[in-house]
Amino acid sequence: MSATRRLLCGMLLLGGTLPAAAGETATDSGIKHVVMCWLKEPGNAEQREQVIATSRELQVIPEVLDMAIGGPVPSERPNVEDTFDVGIVMTFRDETTLQTYLTHPEHMSRVRNTLAPLCSRIQVLDIRY
C-alpha cells in the first residue's frame, strides 16, 4: 500500500468520513487540504523554517479557515509516513473556497518563489469531511 493511501486510511480512522456517494450532496462538510513537503536538502533547519514561515503567511488569504504546520512524528510503524520535512493542514469551507485559494496570487507566489525552489517533492491530499 502506498504511503499516500496509508495516510488517507489513517485519517479516515481518526474521525474523517467518506465523501457523499455520487448524486448525493454532502451537508455540513468541509475540506482538509494536507500538504507534505520534502526538502531538497533534508533536515536543513533554515530551509525548514523558511517553508514554515512562508506557509504561515498564507493565513492572510480569506478562504483559509484554519491552519496547522509542523514536522513528522518519527515512527517504526510501517504504515506511518514520517519521511517529510514539513506538514501543513488547512481547512476550507468547501471545494469552491479551496479552488479560490489555489489560484489566489498570494498562494501562487509563495509556491513559485519559496516552496518549489526548496522542495524536491510536495504531496497534497484533499479530504472532504
Chimera marker file (.cmm) of the C-alpha trace (Angstrom):
<marker_set name="trace">
<marker id="1" x="0.000" y="0.000" z="0.000" r="1" g="1" b="0" radius="0.5"/>
<marker id="2" x="1.368" y="3.424" z="-0.939" r="1" g="1" b="0" radius="0.5"/>
<marker id="3" x="2.271" y="5.990" z="1.709" r="1" g="1" b="0" radius="0.5"/>
<marker id="4" x="-0.488" y="8.288" z="0.445" r="1" g="1" b="0" radius="0.5"/>
<marker id="5" x="-3.107" y="5.552" z="0.656" r="1" g="1" b="0" radius="0.5"/>
<marker id="6" x="-1.906" y="4.626" z="4.161" r="1" g="1" b="0" radius="0.5"/>
<marker id="7" x="-2.127" y="8.271" z="5.244" r="1" g="1" b="0" radius="0.5"/>
<marker id="8" x="-5.645" y="8.613" z="3.862" r="1" g="1" b="0" radius="0.5"/>
<marker id="9" x="-6.761" y="5.399" z="5.580" r="1" g="1" b="0" radius="0.5"/>
<marker id="10" x="-5.268" y="6.604" z="8.855" r="1" g="1" b="0" radius="0.5"/>
<marker id="11" x="-7.029" y="9.958" z="8.618" r="1" g="1" b="0" radius="0.5"/>
<marker id="12" x="-10.344" y="8.227" z="7.968" r="1" g="1" b="0" radius="0.5"/>
<marker id="13" x="-9.789" y="6.022" z="11.002" r="1" g="1" b="0" radius="0.5"/>
<marker id="14" x="-9.144" y="9.111" z="13.121" r="1" g="1" b="0" radius="0.5"/>
<marker id="15" x="-12.595" y="10.533" z="12.573" r="1" g="1" b="0" radius="0.5"/>
<marker id="16" x="-12.920" y="11.510" z="8.942" r="1" g="1" b="0" radius="0.5"/>
<marker id="17" x="-15.790" y="10.407" z="6.785" r="1" g="1" b="0" radius="0.5"/>
<marker id="18" x="-16.049" y="9.352" z="3.199" r="1" g="1" b="0" radius="0.5"/>
<marker id="19" x="-17.455" y="11.803" z="0.640" r="1" g="1" b="0" radius="0.5"/>
<marker id="20" x="-21.106" y="11.574" z="-0.300" r="1" g="1" b="0" radius="0.5"/>
<marker id="21" x="-21.995" y="8.963" z="-2.906" r="1" g="1" b="0" radius="0.5"/>
<marker id="22" x="-22.473" y="10.073" z="-6.496" r="1" g="1" b="0" radius="0.5"/>
<marker id="23" x="-25.663" y="12.081" z="-6.824" r="1" g="1" b="0" radius="0.5"/>
<marker id="24" x="-25.841" y="12.896" z="-3.102" r="1" g="1" b="0" radius="0.5"/>
<marker id="25" x="-24.918" y="16.229" z="-1.619" r="1" g="1" b="0" radius="0.5"/>
<marker id="26" x="-22.714" y="16.482" z="1.417" r="1" g="1" b="0" radius="0.5"/>
<marker id="27" x="-24.016" y="18.831" z="4.091" r="1" g="1" b="0" radius="0.5"/>
<marker id="28" x="-22.034" y="20.412" z="6.907" r="1" g="1" b="0" radius="0.5"/>
<marker id="29" x="-18.824" y="19.308" z="5.287" r="1" g="1" b="0" radius="0.5"/>
<marker id="30" x="-15.541" y="20.975" z="4.625" r="1" g="1" b="0" radius="0.5"/>
<marker id="31" x="-12.187" y="20.268" z="3.043" r="1" g="1" b="0" radius="0.5"/>
<marker id="32" x="-8.911" y="19.419" z="4.764" r="1" g="1" b="0" radius="0.5"/>
<marker id="33" x="-6.003" y="20.339" z="2.495" r="1" g="1" b="0" radius="0.5"/>
<marker id="34" x="-2.986" y="18.309" z="3.631" r="1" g="1" b="0" radius="0.5"/>
<marker id="35" x="0.412" y="19.229" z="2.190" r="1" g="1" b="0" radius="0.5"/>
<marker id="36" x="3.624" y="17.321" z="2.891" r="1" g="1" b="0" radius="0.5"/>
<marker id="37" x="6.930" y="18.868" z="1.817" r="1" g="1" b="0" radius="0.5"/>
<marker id="38" x="10.253" y="17.082" z="1.344" r="1" g="1" b="0" radius="0.5"/>
<marker id="39" x="13.185" y="19.485" z="1.236" r="1" g="1" b="0" radius="0.5"/>
<marker id="40" x="15.841" y="19.249" z="-1.464" r="1" g="1" b="0" radius="0.5"/>
<marker id="41" x="18.258" y="19.338" z="1.478" r="1" g="1" b="0" radius="0.5"/>
<marker id="42" x="16.514" y="17.050" z="4.007" r="1" g="1" b="0" radius="0.5"/>
<marker id="43" x="16.966" y="18.175" z="7.580" r="1" g="1" b="0" radius="0.5"/>
<marker id="44" x="18.129" y="21.701" z="6.660" r="1" g="1" b="0" radius="0.5"/>
<marker id="45" x="16.738" y="23.671" z="9.630" r="1" g="1" b="0" radius="0.5"/>
<marker id="46" x="16.983" y="27.077" z="7.934" r="1" g="1" b="0" radius="0.5"/>
<marker id="47" x="15.075" y="25.896" z="4.864" r="1" g="1" b="0" radius="0.5"/>
<marker id="48" x="12.519" y="24.125" z="7.056" r="1" g="1" b="0" radius="0.5"/>
<marker id="49" x="11.861" y="27.383" z="8.948" r="1" g="1" b="0" radius="0.5"/>
<marker id="50" x="11.606" y="29.245" z="5.642" r="1" g="1" b="0" radius="0.5"/>
<marker id="51" x="8.924" y="26.811" z="4.416" r="1" g="1" b="0" radius="0.5"/>
<marker id="52" x="7.056" y="27.124" z="7.724" r="1" g="1" b="0" radius="0.5"/>
<marker id="53" x="7.202" y="30.937" z="7.769" r="1" g="1" b="0" radius="0.5"/>
<marker id="54" x="6.095" y="31.189" z="4.150" r="1" g="1" b="0" radius="0.5"/>
<marker id="55" x="3.243" y="28.759" z="4.753" r="1" g="1" b="0" radius="0.5"/>
<marker id="56" x="2.044" y="30.714" z="7.798" r="1" g="1" b="0" radius="0.5"/>
<marker id="57" x="1.793" y="33.822" z="5.624" r="1" g="1" b="0" radius="0.5"/>
<marker id="58" x="-0.932" y="32.039" z="3.640" r="1" g="1" b="0" radius="0.5"/>
<marker id="59" x="-3.319" y="32.552" z="6.559" r="1" g="1" b="0" radius="0.5"/>
<marker id="60" x="-3.976" y="36.064" z="5.212" r="1" g="1" b="0" radius="0.5"/>
<marker id="61" x="-5.986" y="34.507" z="2.378" r="1" g="1" b="0" radius="0.5"/>
<marker id="62" x="-9.633" y="34.835" z="3.483" r="1" g="1" b="0" radius="0.5"/>
<marker id="63" x="-10.649" y="31.334" z="2.396" r="1" g="1" b="0" radius="0.5"/>
<marker id="64" x="-8.269" y="29.706" z="4.899" r="1" g="1" b="0" radius="0.5"/>
<marker id="65" x="-10.350" y="28.848" z="7.979" r="1" g="1" b="0" radius="0.5"/>
<marker id="66" x="-7.636" y="27.101" z="9.976" r="1" g="1" b="0" radius="0.5"/>
<marker id="67" x="-4.020" y="26.044" z="9.605" r="1" g="1" b="0" radius="0.5"/>
<marker id="68" x="-1.579" y="23.798" z="11.459" r="1" g="1" b="0" radius="0.5"/>
<marker id="69" x="2.073" y="23.365" z="10.499" r="1" g="1" b="0" radius="0.5"/>
<marker id="70" x="4.690" y="21.006" z="11.872" r="1" g="1" b="0" radius="0.5"/>
<marker id="71" x="7.039" y="18.134" z="11.307" r="1" g="1" b="0" radius="0.5"/>
<marker id="72" x="6.546" y="14.382" z="11.267" r="1" g="1" b="0" radius="0.5"/>
<marker id="73" x="6.273" y="12.204" z="14.336" r="1" g="1" b="0" radius="0.5"/>
<marker id="74" x="9.003" y="9.552" z="13.996" r="1" g="1" b="0" radius="0.5"/>
<marker id="75" x="7.512" y="6.078" z="13.918" r="1" g="1" b="0" radius="0.5"/>
<marker id="76" x="8.548" y="2.489" z="13.499" r="1" g="1" b="0" radius="0.5"/>
<marker id="77" x="5.056" y="1.572" z="12.270" r="1" g="1" b="0" radius="0.5"/>
<marker id="78" x="5.219" y="0.552" z="8.615" r="1" g="1" b="0" radius="0.5"/>
<marker id="79" x="2.032" y="2.410" z="7.707" r="1" g="1" b="0" radius="0.5"/>
<marker id="80" x="3.170" y="5.828" z="9.006" r="1" g="1" b="0" radius="0.5"/>
<marker id="81" x="4.683" y="8.336" z="6.584" r="1" g="1" b="0" radius="0.5"/>
<marker id="82" x="7.416" y="10.134" z="8.521" r="1" g="1" b="0" radius="0.5"/>
<marker id="83" x="9.962" y="11.000" z="5.857" r="1" g="1" b="0" radius="0.5"/>
<marker id="84" x="8.665" y="14.502" z="5.008" r="1" g="1" b="0" radius="0.5"/>
<marker id="85" x="10.195" y="17.675" z="6.482" r="1" g="1" b="0" radius="0.5"/>
<marker id="86" x="7.126" y="19.906" z="6.873" r="1" g="1" b="0" radius="0.5"/>
<marker id="87" x="3.429" y="19.079" z="7.023" r="1" g="1" b="0" radius="0.5"/>
<marker id="88" x="0.651" y="21.623" z="6.597" r="1" g="1" b="0" radius="0.5"/>
<marker id="89" x="-3.043" y="21.020" z="7.271" r="1" g="1" b="0" radius="0.5"/>
<marker id="90" x="-5.514" y="23.689" z="6.187" r="1" g="1" b="0" radius="0.5"/>
<marker id="91" x="-9.283" y="23.816" z="6.477" r="1" g="1" b="0" radius="0.5"/>
<marker id="92" x="-11.616" y="25.197" z="3.816" r="1" g="1" b="0" radius="0.5"/>
<marker id="93" x="-15.389" y="25.559" z="3.826" r="1" g="1" b="0" radius="0.5"/>
<marker id="94" x="-15.864" y="23.685" z="0.552" r="1" g="1" b="0" radius="0.5"/>
<marker id="95" x="-14.302" y="22.841" z="-2.800" r="1" g="1" b="0" radius="0.5"/>
<marker id="96" x="-15.113" y="26.278" z="-4.209" r="1" g="1" b="0" radius="0.5"/>
<marker id="97" x="-13.131" y="28.069" z="-1.497" r="1" g="1" b="0" radius="0.5"/>
<marker id="98" x="-10.266" y="25.585" z="-1.912" r="1" g="1" b="0" radius="0.5"/>
<marker id="99" x="-10.151" y="26.356" z="-5.648" r="1" g="1" b="0" radius="0.5"/>
<marker id="100" x="-10.220" y="30.102" z="-4.920" r="1" g="1" b="0" radius="0.5"/>
<marker id="101" x="-7.279" y="29.640" z="-2.530" r="1" g="1" b="0" radius="0.5"/>
<marker id="102" x="-5.297" y="27.553" z="-5.024" r="1" g="1" b="0" radius="0.5"/>
<marker id="103" x="-5.479" y="30.300" z="-7.671" r="1" g="1" b="0" radius="0.5"/>
<marker id="104" x="-5.011" y="33.201" z="-5.235" r="1" g="1" b="0" radius="0.5"/>
<marker id="105" x="-1.960" y="35.327" z="-6.199" r="1" g="1" b="0" radius="0.5"/>
<marker id="106" x="-0.509" y="35.090" z="-2.657" r="1" g="1" b="0" radius="0.5"/>
<marker id="107" x="-0.616" y="31.263" z="-2.798" r="1" g="1" b="0" radius="0.5"/>
<marker id="108" x="0.777" y="31.044" z="-6.300" r="1" g="1" b="0" radius="0.5"/>
<marker id="109" x="3.605" y="33.469" z="-5.491" r="1" g="1" b="0" radius="0.5"/>
<marker id="110" x="4.712" y="31.574" z="-2.374" r="1" g="1" b="0" radius="0.5"/>
<marker id="111" x="4.629" y="28.218" z="-4.135" r="1" g="1" b="0" radius="0.5"/>
<marker id="112" x="6.608" y="29.575" z="-7.083" r="1" g="1" b="0" radius="0.5"/>
<marker id="113" x="9.142" y="31.656" z="-5.110" r="1" g="1" b="0" radius="0.5"/>
<marker id="114" x="9.737" y="29.608" z="-1.955" r="1" g="1" b="0" radius="0.5"/>
<marker id="115" x="8.197" y="26.152" z="-1.855" r="1" g="1" b="0" radius="0.5"/>
<marker id="116" x="9.108" y="24.974" z="-5.360" r="1" g="1" b="0" radius="0.5"/>
<marker id="117" x="12.764" y="26.092" z="-5.121" r="1" g="1" b="0" radius="0.5"/>
<marker id="118" x="13.265" y="24.495" z="-1.679" r="1" g="1" b="0" radius="0.5"/>
<marker id="119" x="11.251" y="21.285" z="-2.022" r="1" g="1" b="0" radius="0.5"/>
<marker id="120" x="12.119" y="18.197" z="-4.010" r="1" g="1" b="0" radius="0.5"/>
<marker id="121" x="8.602" y="16.857" z="-3.562" r="1" g="1" b="0" radius="0.5"/>
<marker id="122" x="5.243" y="18.232" z="-2.448" r="1" g="1" b="0" radius="0.5"/>
<marker id="123" x="2.428" y="15.731" z="-1.847" r="1" g="1" b="0" radius="0.5"/>
<marker id="124" x="-1.148" y="17.001" z="-1.467" r="1" g="1" b="0" radius="0.5"/>
<marker id="125" x="-4.246" y="15.253" z="-0.127" r="1" g="1" b="0" radius="0.5"/>
<marker id="126" x="-7.633" y="16.980" z="-0.261" r="1" g="1" b="0" radius="0.5"/>
<marker id="127" x="-10.132" y="15.301" z="2.048" r="1" g="1" b="0" radius="0.5"/>
<marker id="128" x="-13.834" y="16.044" z="2.277" r="1" g="1" b="0" radius="0.5"/>
<marker id="129" x="-15.232" y="15.602" z="5.764" r="1" g="1" b="0" radius="0.5"/>
<link id1="1" id2="2" r="1" g="1" b="0" radius="0.2"/>
<link id1="2" id2="3" r="1" g="1" b="0" radius="0.2"/>
<link id1="3" id2="4" r="1" g="1" b="0" radius="0.2"/>
<link id1="4" id2="5" r="1" g="1" b="0" radius="0.2"/>
<link id1="5" id2="6" r="1" g="1" b="0" radius="0.2"/>
<link id1="6" id2="7" r="1" g="1" b="0" radius="0.2"/>
<link id1="7" id2="8" r="1" g="1" b="0" radius="0.2"/>
<link id1="8" id2="9" r="1" g="1" b="0" radius="0.2"/>
<link id1="9" id2="10" r="1" g="1" b="0" radius="0.2"/>
<link id1="10" id2="11" r="1" g="1" b="0" radius="0.2"/>
<link id1="11" id2="12" r="1" g="1" b="0" radius="0.2"/>
<link id1="12" id2="13" r="1" g="1" b="0" radius="0.2"/>
<link id1="13" id2="14" r="1" g="1" b="0" radius="0.2"/>
<link id1="14" id2="15" r="1" g="1" b="0" radius="0.2"/>
<link id1="15" id2="16" r="1" g="1" b="0" radius="0.2"/>
<link id1="16" id2="17" r="1" g="1" b="0" radius="0.2"/>
<link id1="17" id2="18" r="1" g="1" b="0" radius="0.2"/>
<link id1="18" id2="19" r="1" g="1" b="0" radius="0.2"/>
<link id1="19" id2="20" r="1" g="1" b="0" radius="0.2"/>
<link id1="20" id2="21" r="1" g="1" b="0" radius="0.2"/>
<link id1="21" id2="22" r="1" g="1" b="0" radius="0.2"/>
<link id1="22" id2="23" r="1" g="1" b="0" radius="0.2"/>
<link id1="23" id2="24" r="1" g="1" b="0" radius="0.2"/>
<link id1="24" id2="25" r="1" g="1" b="0" radius="0.2"/>
<link id1="25" id2="26" r="1" g="1" b="0" radius="0.2"/>
<link id1="26" id2="27" r="1" g="1" b="0" radius="0.2"/>
<link id1="27" id2="28" r="1" g="1" b="0" radius="0.2"/>
<link id1="28" id2="29" r="1" g="1" b="0" radius="0.2"/>
<link id1="29" id2="30" r="1" g="1" b="0" radius="0.2"/>
<link id1="30" id2="31" r="1" g="1" b="0" radius="0.2"/>
<link id1="31" id2="32" r="1" g="1" b="0" radius="0.2"/>
<link id1="32" id2="33" r="1" g="1" b="0" radius="0.2"/>
<link id1="33" id2="34" r="1" g="1" b="0" radius="0.2"/>
<link id1="34" id2="35" r="1" g="1" b="0" radius="0.2"/>
<link id1="35" id2="36" r="1" g="1" b="0" radius="0.2"/>
<link id1="36" id2="37" r="1" g="1" b="0" radius="0.2"/>
<link id1="37" id2="38" r="1" g="1" b="0" radius="0.2"/>
<link id1="38" id2="39" r="1" g="1" b="0" radius="0.2"/>
<link id1="39" id2="40" r="1" g="1" b="0" radius="0.2"/>
<link id1="40" id2="41" r="1" g="1" b="0" radius="0.2"/>
<link id1="41" id2="42" r="1" g="1" b="0" radius="0.2"/>
<link id1="42" id2="43" r="1" g="1" b="0" radius="0.2"/>
<link id1="43" id2="44" r="1" g="1" b="0" radius="0.2"/>
<link id1="44" id2="45" r="1" g="1" b="0" radius="0.2"/>
<link id1="45" id2="46" r="1" g="1" b="0" radius="0.2"/>
<link id1="46" id2="47" r="1" g="1" b="0" radius="0.2"/>
<link id1="47" id2="48" r="1" g="1" b="0" radius="0.2"/>
<link id1="48" id2="49" r="1" g="1" b="0" radius="0.2"/>
<link id1="49" id2="50" r="1" g="1" b="0" radius="0.2"/>
<link id1="50" id2="51" r="1" g="1" b="0" radius="0.2"/>
<link id1="51" id2="52" r="1" g="1" b="0" radius="0.2"/>
<link id1="52" id2="53" r="1" g="1" b="0" radius="0.2"/>
<link id1="53" id2="54" r="1" g="1" b="0" radius="0.2"/>
<link id1="54" id2="55" r="1" g="1" b="0" radius="0.2"/>
<link id1="55" id2="56" r="1" g="1" b="0" radius="0.2"/>
<link id1="56" id2="57" r="1" g="1" b="0" radius="0.2"/>
<link id1="57" id2="58" r="1" g="1" b="0" radius="0.2"/>
<link id1="58" id2="59" r="1" g="1" b="0" radius="0.2"/>
<link id1="59" id2="60" r="1" g="1" b="0" radius="0.2"/>
<link id1="60" id2="61" r="1" g="1" b="0" radius="0.2"/>
<link id1="61" id2="62" r="1" g="1" b="0" radius="0.2"/>
<link id1="62" id2="63" r="1" g="1" b="0" radius="0.2"/>
<link id1="63" id2="64" r="1" g="1" b="0" radius="0.2"/>
<link id1="64" id2="65" r="1" g="1" b="0" radius="0.2"/>
<link id1="65" id2="66" r="1" g="1" b="0" radius="0.2"/>
<link id1="66" id2="67" r="1" g="1" b="0" radius="0.2"/>
<link id1="67" id2="68" r="1" g="1" b="0" radius="0.2"/>
<link id1="68" id2="69" r="1" g="1" b="0" radius="0.2"/>
<link id1="69" id2="70" r="1" g="1" b="0" radius="0.2"/>
<link id1="70" id2="71" r="1" g="1" b="0" radius="0.2"/>
<link id1="71" id2="72" r="1" g="1" b="0" radius="0.2"/>
<link id1="72" id2="73" r="1" g="1" b="0" radius="0.2"/>
<link id1="73" id2="74" r="1" g="1" b="0" radius="0.2"/>
<link id1="74" id2="75" r="1" g="1" b="0" radius="0.2"/>
<link id1="75" id2="76" r="1" g="1" b="0" radius="0.2"/>
<link id1="76" id2="77" r="1" g="1" b="0" radius="0.2"/>
<link id1="77" id2="78" r="1" g="1" b="0" radius="0.2"/>
<link id1="78" id2="79" r="1" g="1" b="0" radius="0.2"/>
<link id1="79" id2="80" r="1" g="1" b="0" radius="0.2"/>
<link id1="80" id2="81" r="1" g="1" b="0" radius="0.2"/>
<link id1="81" id2="82" r="1" g="1" b="0" radius="0.2"/>
<link id1="82" id2="83" r="1" g="1" b="0" radius="0.2"/>
<link id1="83" id2="84" r="1" g="1" b="0" radius="0.2"/>
<link id1="84" id2="85" r="1" g="1" b="0" radius="0.2"/>
<link id1="85" id2="86" r="1" g="1" b="0" radius="0.2"/>
<link id1="86" id2="87" r="1" g="1" b="0" radius="0.2"/>
<link id1="87" id2="88" r="1" g="1" b="0" radius="0.2"/>
<link id1="88" id2="89" r="1" g="1" b="0" radius="0.2"/>
<link id1="89" id2="90" r="1" g="1" b="0" radius="0.2"/>
<link id1="90" id2="91" r="1" g="1" b="0" radius="0.2"/>
<link id1="91" id2="92" r="1" g="1" b="0" radius="0.2"/>
<link id1="92" id2="93" r="1" g="1" b="0" radius="0.2"/>
<link id1="93" id2="94" r="1" g="1" b="0" radius="0.2"/>
<link id1="94" id2="95" r="1" g="1" b="0" radius="0.2"/>
<link id1="95" id2="96" r="1" g="1" b="0" radius="0.2"/>
<link id1="96" id2="97" r="1" g="1" b="0" radius="0.2"/>
<link id1="97" id2="98" r="1" g="1" b="0" radius="0.2"/>
<link id1="98" id2="99" r="1" g="1" b="0" radius="0.2"/>
<link id1="99" id2="100" r="1" g="1" b="0" radius="0.2"/>
<link id1="100" id2="101" r="1" g="1" b="0" radius="0.2"/>
<link id1="101" id2="102" r="1" g="1" b="0" radius="0.2"/>
<link id1="102" id2="103" r="1" g="1" b="0" radius="0.2"/>
<link id1="103" id2="104" r="1" g="1" b="0" radius="0.2"/>
<link id1="104" id2="105" r="1" g="1" b="0" radius="0.2"/>
<link id1="105" id2="106" r="1" g="1" b="0" radius="0.2"/>
<link id1="106" id2="107" r="1" g="1" b="0" radius="0.2"/>
<link id1="107" id2="108" r="1" g="1" b="0" radius="0.2"/>
<link id1="108" id2="109" r="1" g="1" b="0" radius="0.2"/>
<link id1="109" id2="110" r="1" g="1" b="0" radius="0.2"/>
<link id1="110" id2="111" r="1" g="1" b="0" radius="0.2"/>
<link id1="111" id2="112" r="1" g="1" b="0" radius="0.2"/>
<link id1="112" id2="113" r="1" g="1" b="0" radius="0.2"/>
<link id1="113" id2="114" r="1" g="1" b="0" radius="0.2"/>
<link id1="114" id2="115" r="1" g="1" b="0" radius="0.2"/>
<link id1="115" id2="116" r="1" g="1" b="0" radius="0.2"/>
<link id1="116" id2="117" r="1" g="1" b="0" radius="0.2"/>
<link id1="117" id2="118" r="1" g="1" b="0" radius="0.2"/>
<link id1="118" id2="119" r="1" g="1" b="0" radius="0.2"/>
<link id1="119" id2="120" r="1" g="1" b="0" radius="0.2"/>
<link id1="120" id2="121" r="1" g="1" b="0" radius="0.2"/>
<link id1="121" id2="122" r="1" g="1" b="0" radius="0.2"/>
<link id1="122" id2="123" r="1" g="1" b="0" radius="0.2"/>
<link id1="123" id2="124" r="1" g="1" b="0" radius="0.2"/>
<link id1="124" id2="125" r="1" g="1" b="0" radius="0.2"/>
<link id1="125" id2="126" r="1" g="1" b="0" radius="0.2"/>
<link id1="126" id2="127" r="1" g="1" b="0" radius="0.2"/>
<link id1="127" id2="128" r="1" g="1" b="0" radius="0.2"/>
<link id1="128" id2="129" r="1" g="1" b="0" radius="0.2"/>
</marker_set>
